[in-house]
Amino acid sequence: MIKHIVMFKLKDTEGKTAYENAVEAKNRFNKVIENVRELKRGEAVINSADAPQSNYTIALICDFESTDDLNAYQVHPVHKEFGAFIAEIKTDRACIDYEY
């Protein structure tokens, strides 16, 4: 199994706070979970309001059976659509993929 964890720092955008953008991203990621069959388990989590603001704003935690499945997820049209949205609201990204 492959665990894929990606974290984003989000910014305030016209009319929305970083937190509001995180809620929107979490809702949009549900579409990815529902439509990418290679994604065995997915979850989007938002940084606690009580946590340091230097933390990342949102994390996506995903499980795949293989690296091939992870690679198929990366190019899936629904994931690419989500990525285009995140690209507009992120200031930073960190990622790790590991076998377990």
Secondary structure by P-SEA (a helix, b strand, c coil): cbbbbbbbbccccccccaaaaaaaaaaaaaaaaaccccccbbbbbbcccccccccccbbbbbccccaaaaaaaaacaaaaaaaaaaaacccccccccccc
